[in-house]
Amino acid sequence: MSAAALLAEAASTLAAAGVSSPDWDAERLLLHVLGGDRARLVADPARPVPAEAAERFRRLVARRAAREPLQHIVGTQAFWRHEFVVTPDVLVPRPETELLVETALEVLRGVERPIVVDVGTGSGCIALSIAAERPDAVVYGTDISRPALEVAFQNRKRQNLEERVALLEGHLLAPLAALAGTVDLIVSNPPYVDPADRDSLQPEVRDHEPAVALFPPGDVLSVYRALVPAAAAMLRPGGALAVEISPFIEEAVRRLFLEAGFARLEVRADLAGRARVVLGRFG
């Protein structure tokens, strides 16, 4: 069977299952099975696909049609400038979170040998992306989930950043108490999805991504309420805190920043024009 025929068959199956990008997903799954690059696939759509490969491809399509995330099936996701290992133990890195990396790199411009902390590092995509862009930085990532840290360890090794990125298990900033008053920048993409909205989430998110990384342990502000004042105690004078948010909690998070002594607040919007990052300077 030709690659084109297999792709058409798969895209039809995925569309019927409600997958939002059936053509793209079908193509990525076939490339995962066959190897090679997209240019070759597009240039030679009539290429025959061996029966064994076609059967493997159909099995992967069936998993995607059952709404298993594409990233879990292929095992990686592109983020910033790298491919990151992704498993069900971590959030799938999302394009809007790249704004947090962009903001961090802006804040660090002109800061020599900065100390950076990523709270709730998950796959490590934020911490490792910052470290890769700033070879002079010392970067720490913390997470309460040991399985998530195991994924971050894999990604750290893939990027050869084992000497400059420390990954520590613990709650928020607790593992880094010795750094109090010295940190230049703290970044975080904390859990902020309202548990009341669970049923409205896409099956890929609701049924397959780690609940601990999606839903806060209390109300939607509970992690911010703990993190923001803790960050104030960790930062040097003039240091910064940048957090990802839902647009629905923008004003509440801004108030938490102000109450903790942060100034020069900025709210940055994602490509869809929605408030996505709150940035504040301490002291």
Buried (B, 14 or more C-beta within 10 A) or exposed (E): EBBBBBBBBBBEBBBEBEBEEBBEBBBBBBBBBBEEEEEEBEEEEEEEBEEEBBEBBBEBBBBBBEBBBBBBBBEBBEBBEBBBBBBBBBBBBEEBBBBBBBBBBEBBEEBEEBBBBBBBBBBBBBBBBBBBBBEEBBBBBBBBBEEBBBBBBBBBEBBEBEEBBBBBEBBBBEBBEEBEEEBBBBBBBBBBBBBEBEEEEBBBBBEBBBEBBBBBEEEBBBBBBBBBBBBBBBBBEEBBBBBBBBEEBBEBBBEBBEEBBBEEBEBBEBEEEEBBBBBBBBE
